[in-house]
Amino acid sequence: MTNYLELAQLPDGSIVLRRSDDQDNPIVRIEFSNESKDFLQGQELVVAKEMIRAGIESVSGNVSDVDEFFEKQRENFSKKQNTVH
Protein backbone atom coordinates (compact mmCIF):
# COMPACT_ATOMS: atom_id res chain seq x y z
CA MET A 1 0.00 0.00 0.00
CA THR A 2 1.29 3.45 -0.89
CA ASN A 3 1.61 5.94 1.93
CA TYR A 4 0.63 9.51 1.06
CA LEU A 5 -0.53 12.67 2.81
CA GLU A 6 -4.18 13.63 2.85
CA LEU A 7 -6.08 16.68 3.92
CA ALA A 8 -9.36 15.69 5.57
CA GLN A 9 -12.21 17.37 7.38
CA LEU A 10 -13.22 15.48 10.52
CA PRO A 11 -16.79 15.16 11.83
CA ASP A 12 -16.05 17.84 14.45
CA GLY A 13 -15.24 20.31 11.65
CA SER A 14 -11.49 20.44 12.22
CA ILE A 15 -9.20 19.88 9.25
CA VAL A 16 -6.15 17.64 9.52
CA LEU A 17 -3.12 16.83 7.43
CA ARG A 18 -2.27 13.18 8.05
CA ARG A 19 -0.53 10.19 6.58
CA SER A 20 -2.91 7.86 4.81
CA ASP A 21 -1.73 4.91 6.90
CA ASP A 22 -1.98 6.74 10.26
CA GLN A 23 -5.33 8.47 10.54
CA ASP A 24 -5.19 8.67 14.34
CA ASN A 25 -2.10 10.92 14.50
CA PRO A 26 -2.47 14.03 12.35
CA ILE A 27 0.62 16.03 11.45
CA VAL A 28 -1.33 19.30 11.51
CA ARG A 29 -4.78 20.20 12.84
CA ILE A 30 -6.58 23.40 11.84
CA GLU A 31 -9.75 24.62 13.54
CA PHE A 32 -11.72 27.60 12.28
CA SER A 33 -13.94 29.66 14.55
CA ASN A 34 -17.65 29.91 13.72
CA GLU A 35 -17.08 33.48 12.59
CA SER A 36 -14.33 32.32 10.22
CA LYS A 37 -16.52 29.53 8.86
CA ASP A 38 -19.28 32.04 8.12
CA PHE A 39 -16.81 34.25 6.30
CA LEU A 40 -15.26 31.35 4.31
CA GLN A 41 -18.67 30.01 3.19
CA GLY A 42 -17.63 26.36 2.95
CA GLN A 43 -14.11 26.95 1.59
CA GLU A 44 -12.30 25.80 4.73
CA LEU A 45 -10.42 22.96 2.98
CA VAL A 46 -9.13 25.31 0.30
CA VAL A 47 -7.92 27.82 2.88
CA ALA A 48 -6.37 25.07 5.06
CA LYS A 49 -4.44 23.73 2.06
CA GLU A 50 -3.07 27.19 1.30
CA MET A 51 -2.17 27.72 4.96
CA ILE A 52 -0.15 24.51 4.98
CA ARG A 53 1.51 25.37 1.65
CA ALA A 54 2.45 28.84 2.95
CA GLY A 55 3.93 27.38 6.12
CA ILE A 56 6.06 24.92 4.18
CA GLU A 57 7.22 27.59 1.75
CA SER A 58 8.24 29.87 4.61
CA VAL A 59 10.69 27.27 5.93
CA SER A 60 11.90 25.61 2.75
CA GLY A 61 11.38 27.89 -0.23
CA ASN A 62 8.98 27.29 -3.10
CA VAL A 63 7.05 24.03 -2.69
CA SER A 64 4.63 22.92 -5.36
CA ASP A 65 3.82 19.54 -3.82
CA VAL A 66 3.22 19.03 -0.10
CA ASP A 67 3.76 15.24 -0.41
CA GLU A 68 7.12 15.85 -2.10
CA PHE A 69 8.21 18.18 0.70
CA PHE A 70 7.46 15.66 3.46
CA GLU A 71 9.09 12.83 1.50
CA LYS A 72 12.30 14.87 1.12
CA GLN A 73 12.25 15.71 4.82
CA ARG A 74 11.85 12.01 5.66
CA GLU A 75 14.74 11.09 3.33
CA ASN A 76 17.00 13.77 4.82
CA PHE A 77 16.16 12.63 8.33
CA SER A 78 16.89 8.97 7.53
CA LYS A 79 20.30 9.91 6.02
CA LYS A 80 21.48 11.49 9.27
CA GLN A 81 23.79 9.25 11.22
CA ASN A 82 22.52 8.33 14.64
CA THR A 83 25.04 7.43 17.33
CA VAL A 84 23.90 5.61 20.44
CA HIS A 85 26.23 5.68 23.49
C-alpha positions in Angstrom: 0.0 0.0 0.0 1.3 3.5 -0.9 1.6 5.9 1.9 0.6 9.5 1.1 -0.5 12.7 2.8 -4.2 13.6 2.9 -6.1 16.7 3.9 -9.4 15.7 5.6 -12.2 17.4 7.4 -13.2 15.5 10.5 -16.8 15.2 11.8 -16.1 17.8 14.5 -15.2 20.3 11.7 -11.5 20.4 12.2 -9.2 19.9 9.2 -6.2 17.6 9.5 -3.1 16.8 7.4 -2.3 13.2 8.1 -0.5 10.2 6.6 -2.9 7.9 4.8 -1.7 4.9 6.9 -2.0 6.7 10.3 -5.3 8.5 10.5 -5.2 8.7 14.3 -2.1 10.9 14.5 -2.5 14.0 12.4 0.6 16.0 11.4 -1.3 19.3 11.5 -4.8 20.2 12.8 -6.6 23.4 11.8 -9.8 24.6 13.5 -11.7 27.6 12.3 -13.9 29.7 14.5 -17.6 29.9 13.7 -17.1 33.5 12.6 -14.3 32.3 10.2 -16.5 29.5 8.9 -19.3 32.0 8.1 -16.8 34.2 6.3 -15.3 31.3 4.3 -18.7 30.0 3.2 -17.6 26.4 2.9 -14.1 27.0 1.6 -12.3 25.8 4.7 -10.4 23.0 3.0 -9.1 25.3 0.3 -7.9 27.8 2.9 -6.4 25.1 5.1 -4.4 23.7 2.1 -3.1 27.2 1.3 -2.2 27.7 5.0 -0.2 24.5 5.0 1.5 25.4 1.7 2.4 28.8 3.0 3.9 27.4 6.1 6.1 24.9 4.2 7.2 27.6 1.7 8.2 29.9 4.6 10.7 27.3 5.9 11.9 25.6 2.8 11.4 27.9 -0.2 9.0 27.3 -3.1 7.1 24.0 -2.7 4.6 22.9 -5.4 3.8 19.5 -3.8 3.2 19.0 -0.1 3.8 15.2 -0.4 7.1 15.8 -2.1 8.2 18.2 0.7 7.5 15.7 3.5 9.1 12.8 1.5 12.3 14.9 1.1 12.2 15.7 4.8 11.9 12.0 5.7 14.7 11.1 3.3 17.0 13.8 4.8 16.2 12.6 8.3 16.9 9.0 7.5 20.3 9.9 6.0 21.5 11.5 9.3 23.8 9.3 11.2 22.5 8.3 14.6 25.0 7.4 17.3 23.9 5.6 20.4 26.2 5.7 23.5 
